[in-house]
Amino acid sequence: MAEIKIEKKKPVWPWIAAILLIAAIVYYIFLRNDETQTERSVEIENATSTDTIK
């Protein structure tokens, strides 16, 4: 009789963890940076509008 070679399937969860980690890094670098710039621009607009009222 011939031998049948059975290979175990490799786990998928390390790939899922890697994708989630990369997505978190991309969020932190790009999207979070945009939020802080928006907050700064609002603060600048508020400061200039109060300066013009005087």
CHARMM-style PDB file with segment names, atoms N, HN, CA, C and O in Angstrom:
ATOM      1  N   MET     1       0.821  -1.191   0.000  1.00  0.00      PROA
ATOM      2  CA  MET     1       0.000   0.000   0.000  1.00  0.00      PROA
ATOM      3  C   MET     1       0.864   1.254   0.000  1.00  0.00      PROA
ATOM      4  O   MET     1       1.977   1.272   0.524  1.00  0.00      PROA
ATOM      5  N   ALA     2       0.316   2.290  -0.601  1.00  0.00      PROA
ATOM      6  HN  ALA     2      -0.589   2.275  -1.027  1.00  0.00      PROA
ATOM      7  CA  ALA     2       1.030   3.568  -0.667  1.00  0.00      PROA
ATOM      8  C   ALA     2       0.746   4.372   0.592  1.00  0.00      PROA
ATOM      9  O   ALA     2      -0.335   4.296   1.176  1.00  0.00      PROA
ATOM     10  N   GLU     3       1.745   5.138   0.987  1.00  0.00      PROA
ATOM     11  HN  GLU     3       2.623   5.200   0.513  1.00  0.00      PROA
ATOM     12  CA  GLU     3       1.564   5.996   2.156  1.00  0.00      PROA
ATOM     13  C   GLU     3       0.879   7.297   1.737  1.00  0.00      PROA
ATOM     14  O   GLU     3       1.169   7.863   0.683  1.00  0.00      PROA
ATOM     15  N   ILE     4      -0.004   7.737   2.560  1.00  0.00      PROA
ATOM     16  HN  ILE     4      -0.240   7.278   3.416  1.00  0.00      PROA
ATOM     17  CA  ILE     4      -0.677   9.012   2.317  1.00  0.00      PROA
ATOM     18  C   ILE     4      -0.091  10.022   3.289  1.00  0.00      PROA
ATOM     19  O   ILE     4      -0.186   9.861   4.505  1.00  0.00      PROA
ATOM     20  N   LYS     5       0.518  11.068   2.734  1.00  0.00      PROA
ATOM     21  HN  LYS     5       0.596  11.198   1.746  1.00  0.00      PROA
ATOM     22  CA  LYS     5       1.118  12.101   3.568  1.00  0.00      PROA
ATOM     23  C   LYS     5       0.045  13.118   3.938  1.00  0.00      PROA
ATOM     24  O   LYS     5      -0.612  13.684   3.064  1.00  0.00      PROA
ATOM     25  N   ILE     6      -0.123  13.339   5.206  1.00  0.00      PROA
ATOM     26  HN  ILE     6       0.411  12.879   5.915  1.00  0.00      PROA
ATOM     27  CA  ILE     6      -1.107  14.300   5.693  1.00  0.00      PROA
ATOM     28  C   ILE     6      -0.362  15.477   6.306  1.00  0.00      PROA
ATOM     29  O   ILE     6       0.429  15.315   7.235  1.00  0.00      PROA
ATOM     30  N   GLU     7      -0.629  16.660   5.770  1.00  0.00      PROA
ATOM     31  HN  GLU     7      -1.272  16.792   5.015  1.00  0.00      PROA
ATOM     32  CA  GLU     7      -0.006  17.867   6.291  1.00  0.00      PROA
ATOM     33  C   GLU     7      -1.014  18.623   7.139  1.00  0.00      PROA
ATOM     34  O   GLU     7      -2.168  18.795   6.745  1.00  0.00      PROA
ATOM     35  N   LYS     8      -0.571  19.073   8.305  1.00  0.00      PROA
ATOM     36  HN  LYS     8       0.366  18.933   8.624  1.00  0.00      PROA
ATOM     37  CA  LYS     8      -1.451  19.857   9.161  1.00  0.00      PROA
ATOM     38  C   LYS     8      -1.604  21.262   8.578  1.00  0.00      PROA
ATOM     39  O   LYS     8      -0.665  21.831   8.020  1.00  0.00      PROA
ATOM     40  N   LYS     9      -2.803  21.798   8.723  1.00  0.00      PROA
ATOM     41  HN  LYS     9      -3.565  21.336   9.176  1.00  0.00      PROA
ATOM     42  CA  LYS     9      -3.040  23.158   8.238  1.00  0.00      PROA
ATOM     43  C   LYS     9      -2.339  24.131   9.164  1.00  0.00      PROA
ATOM     44  O   LYS     9      -2.330  23.957  10.383  1.00  0.00      PROA
ATOM     45  N   LYS    10      -1.759  25.145   8.575  1.00  0.00      PROA
ATOM     46  HN  LYS    10      -1.766  25.286   7.585  1.00  0.00      PROA
ATOM     47  CA  LYS    10      -1.098  26.186   9.364  1.00  0.00      PROA
ATOM     48  C   LYS    10      -2.168  27.087   9.978  1.00  0.00      PROA
ATOM     49  O   LYS    10      -3.189  27.355   9.346  1.00  0.00      PROA
ATOM     50  N   PRO    11      -1.941  27.552  11.196  1.00  0.00      PROA
ATOM     51  CA  PRO    11      -2.949  28.409  11.835  1.00  0.00      PROA
ATOM     52  C   PRO    11      -3.096  29.743  11.115  1.00  0.00      PROA
ATOM     53  O   PRO    11      -2.133  30.285  10.573  1.00  0.00      PROA
ATOM     54  N   VAL    12      -4.304  30.252  11.123  1.00  0.00      PROA
ATOM     55  HN  VAL    12      -5.086  29.812  11.564  1.00  0.00      PROA
ATOM     56  CA  VAL    12      -4.621  31.504  10.432  1.00  0.00      PROA
ATOM     57  C   VAL    12      -4.501  32.691  11.380  1.00  0.00      PROA
ATOM     58  O   VAL    12      -4.282  33.812  10.921  1.00  0.00      PROA
ATOM     59  N   TRP    13      -4.638  32.478  12.692  1.00  0.00      PROA
ATOM     60  HN  TRP    13      -4.817  31.567  13.064  1.00  0.00      PROA
ATOM     61  CA  TRP    13      -4.695  33.596  13.636  1.00  0.00      PROA
ATOM     62  C   TRP    13      -3.448  34.467  13.650  1.00  0.00      PROA
ATOM     63  O   TRP    13      -3.579  35.659  13.929  1.00  0.00      PROA
ATOM     64  N   PRO    14      -2.230  33.957  13.366  1.00  0.00      PROA
ATOM     65  CA  PRO    14      -1.103  34.909  13.314  1.00  0.00      PROA
ATOM     66  C   PRO    14      -1.252  35.939  12.184  1.00  0.00      PROA
ATOM     67  O   PRO    14      -0.851  37.093  12.330  1.00  0.00      PROA
ATOM     68  N   TRP    15      -1.834  35.506  11.060  1.00  0.00      PROA
ATOM     69  HN  TRP    15      -2.160  34.568  10.942  1.00  0.00      PROA
ATOM     70  CA  TRP    15      -2.056  36.446   9.963  1.00  0.00      PROA
ATOM     71  C   TRP    15      -3.110  37.488  10.351  1.00  0.00      PROA
ATOM     72  O   TRP    15      -2.973  38.667  10.023  1.00  0.00      PROA
ATOM     73  N   ILE    16      -4.150  37.053  11.042  1.00  0.00      PROA
ATOM     74  HN  ILE    16      -4.261  36.095  11.309  1.00  0.00      PROA
ATOM     75  CA  ILE    16      -5.188  37.990  11.483  1.00  0.00      PROA
ATOM     76  C   ILE    16      -4.606  38.990  12.477  1.00  0.00      PROA
ATOM     77  O   ILE    16      -4.898  40.184  12.404  1.00  0.00      PROA
ATOM     78  N   ALA    17      -3.787  38.507  13.401  1.00  0.00      PROA
ATOM     79  HN  ALA    17      -3.549  37.538  13.461  1.00  0.00      PROA
ATOM     80  CA  ALA    17      -3.158  39.399  14.383  1.00  0.00      PROA
ATOM     81  C   ALA    17      -2.231  40.400  13.686  1.00  0.00      PROA
ATOM     82  O   ALA    17      -2.190  41.570  14.064  1.00  0.00      PROA
ATOM     83  N   ALA    18      -1.494  39.951  12.681  1.00  0.00      PROA
ATOM     84  HN  ALA    18      -1.527  39.000  12.374  1.00  0.00      PROA
ATOM     85  CA  ALA    18      -0.589  40.842  11.954  1.00  0.00      PROA
ATOM     86  C   ALA    18      -1.364  41.919  11.200  1.00  0.00      PROA
ATOM     87  O   ALA    18      -0.955  43.080  11.185  1.00  0.00      PROA
ATOM     88  N   ILE    19      -2.467  41.547  10.582  1.00  0.00      PROA
ATOM     89  HN  ILE    19      -2.800  40.604  10.595  1.00  0.00      PROA
ATOM     90  CA  ILE    19      -3.287  42.518   9.845  1.00  0.00      PROA
ATOM     91  C   ILE    19      -3.876  43.550  10.796  1.00  0.00      PROA
ATOM     92  O   ILE    19      -3.895  44.741  10.487  1.00  0.00      PROA
ATOM     93  N   LEU    20      -4.360  43.097  11.962  1.00  0.00      PROA
ATOM     94  HN  LEU    20      -4.344  42.129  12.213  1.00  0.00      PROA
ATOM     95  CA  LEU    20      -4.902  44.040  12.940  1.00  0.00      PROA
ATOM     96  C   LEU    20      -3.821  44.981  13.466  1.00  0.00      PROA
ATOM     97  O   LEU    20      -4.082  46.164  13.684  1.00  0.00      PROA
ATOM     98  N   LEU    21      -2.630  44.471  13.668  1.00  0.00      PROA
ATOM     99  HN  LEU    21      -2.419  43.509  13.491  1.00  0.00      PROA
ATOM    100  CA  LEU    21      -1.529  45.305  14.145  1.00  0.00      PROA
ATOM    101  C   LEU    21      -1.149  46.360  13.109  1.00  0.00      PROA
ATOM    102  O   LEU    21      -0.932  47.521  13.456  1.00  0.00      PROA
ATOM    103  N   ILE    22      -1.069  45.969  11.864  1.00  0.00      PROA
ATOM    104  HN  ILE    22      -1.245  45.026  11.582  1.00  0.00      PROA
ATOM    105  CA  ILE    22      -0.740  46.916  10.794  1.00  0.00      PROA
ATOM    106  C   ILE    22      -1.838  47.969  10.665  1.00  0.00      PROA
ATOM    107  O   ILE    22      -1.549  49.149  10.464  1.00  0.00      PROA
ATOM    108  N   ALA    23      -3.098  47.545  10.780  1.00  0.00      PROA
ATOM    109  HN  ALA    23      -3.333  46.587  10.943  1.00  0.00      PROA
ATOM    110  CA  ALA    23      -4.209  48.498  10.698  1.00  0.00      PROA
ATOM    111  C   ALA    23      -4.152  49.493  11.855  1.00  0.00      PROA
ATOM    112  O   ALA    23      -4.435  50.676  11.666  1.00  0.00      PROA
ATOM    113  N   ALA    24      -3.791  49.028  13.041  1.00  0.00      PROA
ATOM    114  HN  ALA    24      -3.561  48.067  13.194  1.00  0.00      PROA
ATOM    115  CA  ALA    24      -3.684  49.925  14.190  1.00  0.00      PROA
ATOM    116  C   ALA    24      -2.555  50.933  13.998  1.00  0.00      PROA
ATOM    117  O   ALA    24      -2.699  52.099  14.365  1.00  0.00      PROA
ATOM    118  N   ILE    25      -1.449  50.502  13.433  1.00  0.00      PROA
ATOM    119  HN  ILE    25      -1.331  49.555  13.135  1.00  0.00      PROA
ATOM    120  CA  ILE    25      -0.324  51.406  13.186  1.00  0.00      PROA
ATOM    121  C   ILE    25      -0.711  52.459  12.146  1.00  0.00      PROA
ATOM    122  O   ILE    25      -0.402  53.639  12.309  1.00  0.00      PROA
ATOM    123  N   VAL    26      -1.380  52.036  11.089  1.00  0.00      PROA
ATOM    124  HN  VAL    26      -1.632  51.077  10.956  1.00  0.00      PROA
ATOM    125  CA  VAL    26      -1.809  52.973  10.048  1.00  0.00      PROA
ATOM    126  C   VAL    26      -2.793  53.985  10.636  1.00  0.00      PROA
ATOM    127  O   VAL    26      -2.706  55.175  10.335  1.00  0.00      PROA
ATOM    128  N   TYR    27      -3.722  53.526  11.467  1.00  0.00      PROA
ATOM    129  HN  TYR    27      -3.793  52.559  11.711  1.00  0.00      PROA
ATOM    130  CA  TYR    27      -4.669  54.443  12.115  1.00  0.00      PROA
ATOM    131  C   TYR    27      -3.929  55.454  12.979  1.00  0.00      PROA
ATOM    132  O   TYR    27      -4.221  56.649  12.937  1.00  0.00      PROA
ATOM    133  N   TYR    28      -2.984  54.976  13.752  1.00  0.00      PROA
ATOM    134  HN  TYR    28      -2.747  54.005  13.786  1.00  0.00      PROA
ATOM    135  CA  TYR    28      -2.272  55.861  14.672  1.00  0.00      PROA
ATOM    136  C   TYR    28      -1.469  56.910  13.913  1.00  0.00      PROA
ATOM    137  O   TYR    28      -1.435  58.072  14.319  1.00  0.00      PROA
ATOM    138  N   ILE    29      -0.826  56.520  12.822  1.00  0.00      PROA
ATOM    139  HN  ILE    29      -0.854  55.577  12.492  1.00  0.00      PROA
ATOM    140  CA  ILE    29       0.028  57.446  12.078  1.00  0.00      PROA
ATOM    141  C   ILE    29      -0.794  58.460  11.284  1.00  0.00      PROA
ATOM    142  O   ILE    29      -0.534  59.661  11.353  1.00  0.00      PROA
ATOM    143  N   PHE    30      -1.777  57.982  10.534  1.00  0.00      PROA
ATOM    144  HN  PHE    30      -1.988  57.006  10.477  1.00  0.00      PROA
ATOM    145  CA  PHE    30      -2.468  58.868   9.603  1.00  0.00      PROA
ATOM    146  C   PHE    30      -3.730  59.493  10.188  1.00  0.00      PROA
ATOM    147  O   PHE    30      -3.863  60.716  10.179  1.00  0.00      PROA
ATOM    148  N   LEU    31      -4.634  58.706  10.682  1.00  0.00      PROA
ATOM    149  HN  LEU    31      -4.526  57.712  10.689  1.00  0.00      PROA
ATOM    150  CA  LEU    31      -5.923  59.242  11.098  1.00  0.00      PROA
ATOM    151  C   LEU    31      -5.819  60.022  12.401  1.00  0.00      PROA
ATOM    152  O   LEU    31      -6.464  61.062  12.539  1.00  0.00      PROA
ATOM    153  N   ARG    32      -5.052  59.568  13.330  1.00  0.00      PROA
ATOM    154  HN  ARG    32      -4.528  58.723  13.218  1.00  0.00      PROA
ATOM    155  CA  ARG    32      -4.936  60.283  14.597  1.00  0.00      PROA
ATOM    156  C   ARG    32      -4.203  61.613  14.390  1.00  0.00      PROA
ATOM    157  O   ARG    32      -4.515  62.599  15.058  1.00  0.00      PROA
ATOM    158  N   ASN    33      -3.246  61.645  13.485  1.00  0.00      PROA
ATOM    159  HN  ASN    33      -2.993  60.844  12.942  1.00  0.00      PROA
ATOM    160  CA  ASN    33      -2.513  62.876  13.188  1.00  0.00      PROA
ATOM    161  C   ASN    33      -3.450  63.921  12.585  1.00  0.00      PROA
ATOM    162  O   ASN    33      -3.311  65.110  12.874  1.00  0.00      PROA
ATOM    163  N   ASP    34      -4.404  63.495  11.751  1.00  0.00      PROA
ATOM    164  HN  ASP    34      -4.517  62.529  11.517  1.00  0.00      PROA
ATOM    165  CA  ASP    34      -5.361  64.423  11.165  1.00  0.00      PROA
ATOM    166  C   ASP    34      -6.266  65.024  12.231  1.00  0.00      PROA
ATOM    167  O   ASP    34      -6.613  66.202  12.147  1.00  0.00      PROA
ATOM    168  N   GLU    35      -6.657  64.238  13.234  1.00  0.00      PROA
ATOM    169  HN  GLU    35      -6.376  63.281  13.302  1.00  0.00      PROA
ATOM    170  CA  GLU    35      -7.529  64.748  14.285  1.00  0.00      PROA
ATOM    171  C   GLU    35      -6.833  65.848  15.081  1.00  0.00      PROA
ATOM    172  O   GLU    35      -7.463  66.846  15.428  1.00  0.00      PROA
ATOM    173  N   THR    36      -5.561  65.685  15.371  1.00  0.00      PROA
ATOM    174  HN  THR    36      -5.049  64.874  15.089  1.00  0.00      PROA
ATOM    175  CA  THR    36      -4.866  66.702  16.150  1.00  0.00      PROA
ATOM    176  C   THR    36      -4.678  67.971  15.331  1.00  0.00      PROA
ATOM    177  O   THR    36      -4.715  69.068  15.890  1.00  0.00      PROA
ATOM    178  N   GLN    37      -4.480  67.854  14.037  1.00  0.00      PROA
ATOM    179  HN  GLN    37      -4.450  66.963  13.583  1.00  0.00      PROA
ATOM    180  CA  GLN    37      -4.335  69.043  13.201  1.00  0.00      PROA
ATOM    181  C   GLN    37      -5.657  69.791  13.108  1.00  0.00      PROA
ATOM    182  O   GLN    37      -5.666  71.021  13.066  1.00  0.00      PROA
ATOM    183  N   THR    38      -6.769  69.072  13.075  1.00  0.00      PROA
ATOM    184  HN  THR    38      -6.762  68.073  13.109  1.00  0.00      PROA
ATOM    185  CA  THR    38      -8.083  69.720  13.021  1.00  0.00      PROA
ATOM    186  C   THR    38      -8.332  70.483  14.306  1.00  0.00      PROA
ATOM    187  O   THR    38      -8.827  71.610  14.266  1.00  0.00      PROA
ATOM    188  N   GLU    39      -7.999  69.893  15.445  1.00  0.00      PROA
ATOM    189  HN  GLU    39      -7.597  68.978  15.477  1.00  0.00      PROA
ATOM    190  CA  GLU    39      -8.187  70.577  16.718  1.00  0.00      PROA
ATOM    191  C   GLU    39      -7.329  71.840  16.785  1.00  0.00      PROA
ATOM    192  O   GLU    39      -7.780  72.860  17.306  1.00  0.00      PROA
ATOM    193  N   ARG    40      -6.119  71.789  16.276  1.00  0.00      PROA
ATOM    194  HN  ARG    40      -5.752  70.961  15.852  1.00  0.00      PROA
ATOM    195  CA  ARG    40      -5.243  72.962  16.282  1.00  0.00      PROA
ATOM    196  C   ARG    40      -5.809  74.065  15.402  1.00  0.00      PROA
ATOM    197  O   ARG    40      -5.750  75.238  15.770  1.00  0.00      PROA
ATOM    198  N   SER    41      -6.359  73.706  14.237  1.00  0.00      PROA
ATOM    199  HN  SER    41      -6.406  72.753  13.938  1.00  0.00      PROA
ATOM    200  CA  SER    41      -6.896  74.724  13.343  1.00  0.00      PROA
ATOM    201  C   SER    41      -8.120  75.388  13.954  1.00  0.00      PROA
ATOM    202  O   SER    41      -8.343  76.580  13.741  1.00  0.00      PROA
ATOM    203  N   VAL    42      -8.916  74.638  14.710  1.00  0.00      PROA
ATOM    204  HN  VAL    42      -8.735  73.670  14.883  1.00  0.00      PROA
ATOM    205  CA  VAL    42     -10.069  75.235  15.374  1.00  0.00      PROA
ATOM    206  C   VAL    42      -9.596  76.207  16.448  1.00  0.00      PROA
ATOM    207  O   VAL    42     -10.159  77.292  16.594  1.00  0.00      PROA
ATOM    208  N   GLU    43      -8.568  75.828  17.196  1.00  0.00      PROA
ATOM    209  HN  GLU    43      -8.110  74.947  17.077  1.00  0.00      PROA
ATOM    210  CA  GLU    43      -8.036  76.721  18.212  1.00  0.00      PROA
ATOM    211  C   GLU    43      -7.488  77.993  17.587  1.00  0.00      PROA
ATOM    212  O   GLU    43      -7.660  79.078  18.142  1.00  0.00      PROA
ATOM    213  N   ILE    44      -6.841  77.876  16.457  1.00  0.00      PROA
ATOM    214  HN  ILE    44      -6.701  76.995  16.006  1.00  0.00      PROA
ATOM    215  CA  ILE    44      -6.292  79.047  15.767  1.00  0.00      PROA
ATOM    216  C   ILE    44      -7.432  79.941  15.279  1.00  0.00      PROA
ATOM    217  O   ILE    44      -7.352  81.164  15.395  1.00  0.00      PROA
ATOM    218  N   GLU    45      -8.491  79.340  14.734  1.00  0.00      PROA
ATOM    219  HN  GLU    45      -8.556  78.346  14.640  1.00  0.00      PROA
ATOM    220  CA  GLU    45      -9.624  80.128  14.258  1.00  0.00      PROA
ATOM    221  C   GLU    45     -10.284  80.859  15.416  1.00  0.00      PROA
ATOM    222  O   GLU    45     -10.664  82.021  15.273  1.00  0.00      PROA
ATOM    223  N   ASN    46     -10.425  80.211  16.541  1.00  0.00      PROA
ATOM    224  HN  ASN    46     -10.117  79.267  16.658  1.00  0.00      PROA
ATOM    225  CA  ASN    46     -11.029  80.858  17.700  1.00  0.00      PROA
ATOM    226  C   ASN    46     -10.161  82.017  18.191  1.00  0.00      PROA
ATOM    227  O   ASN    46     -10.678  83.061  18.587  1.00  0.00      PROA
ATOM    228  N   ALA    47      -8.867  81.833  18.163  1.00  0.00      PROA
ATOM    229  HN  ALA    47      -8.446  80.985  17.840  1.00  0.00      PROA
ATOM    230  CA  ALA    47      -7.969  82.879  18.633  1.00  0.00      PROA
ATOM    231  C   ALA    47      -8.031  84.087  17.692  1.00  0.00      PROA
ATOM    232  O   ALA    47      -8.037  85.225  18.161  1.00  0.00      PROA
ATOM    233  N   THR    48      -8.076  83.866  16.402  1.00  0.00      PROA
ATOM    234  HN  THR    48      -8.072  82.941  16.021  1.00  0.00      PROA
ATOM    235  CA  THR    48      -8.098  84.981  15.464  1.00  0.00      PROA
ATOM    236  C   THR    48      -9.443  85.679  15.487  1.00  0.00      PROA
ATOM    237  O   THR    48      -9.498  86.894  15.301  1.00  0.00      PROA
ATOM    238  N   SER    49     -10.527  84.957  15.708  1.00  0.00      PROA
ATOM    239  HN  SER    49     -10.482  83.970  15.860  1.00  0.00      PROA
ATOM    240  CA  SER    49     -11.827  85.609  15.725  1.00  0.00      PROA
ATOM    241  C   SER    49     -11.988  86.501  16.963  1.00  0.00      PROA
ATOM    242  O   SER    49     -12.624  87.552  16.882  1.00  0.00      PROA
ATOM    243  N   THR    50     -11.426  86.100  18.091  1.00  0.00      PROA
ATOM    244  HN  THR    50     -10.910  85.246  18.157  1.00  0.00      PROA
ATOM    245  CA  THR    50     -11.510  86.941  19.287  1.00  0.00      PROA
ATOM    246  C   THR    50     -10.575  88.136  19.181  1.00  0.00      PROA
ATOM    247  O   THR    50     -10.835  89.188  19.764  1.00  0.00      PROA
ATOM    248  N   ASP    51      -9.494  87.976  18.442  1.00  0.00      PROA
ATOM    249  HN  ASP    51      -9.283  87.121  17.968  1.00  0.00      PROA
ATOM    250  CA  ASP    51      -8.580  89.099  18.268  1.00  0.00      PROA
ATOM    251  C   ASP    51      -9.198  90.181  17.392  1.00  0.00      PROA
ATOM    252  O   ASP    51      -8.933  91.364  17.604  1.00  0.00      PROA
ATOM    253  N   THR    52     -10.018  89.801  16.414  1.00  0.00      PROA
ATOM    254  HN  THR    52     -10.234  88.840  16.242  1.00  0.00      PROA
ATOM    255  CA  THR    52     -10.603  90.793  15.523  1.00  0.00      PROA
ATOM    256  C   THR    52     -11.753  91.526  16.179  1.00  0.00      PROA
ATOM    257  O   THR    52     -12.098  92.624  15.744  1.00  0.00      PROA
ATOM    258  N   ILE    53     -12.357  90.963  17.207  1.00  0.00      PROA
ATOM    259  HN  ILE    53     -12.077  90.071  17.561  1.00  0.00      PROA
ATOM    260  CA  ILE    53     -13.485  91.612  17.871  1.00  0.00      PROA
ATOM    261  C   ILE    53     -12.999  92.811  18.698  1.00  0.00      PROA
ATOM    262  O   ILE    53     -13.732  93.791  18.833  1.00  0.00      PROA
ATOM    263  N   LYS    54     -11.830  92.758  19.231  1.00  0.00      PROA
ATOM    264  HN  LYS    54     -11.235  91.962  19.122  1.00  0.00      PROA
ATOM    265  CA  LYS    54     -11.316  93.829  20.082  1.00  0.00      PROA
ATOM    266  C   LYS    54     -11.235  95.133  19.401  1.00  0.00      PROA
ATOM    267  OT1 LYS    54     -10.818  96.121  20.006  1.00  0.00      PROA
TER     268      LYS     54
END
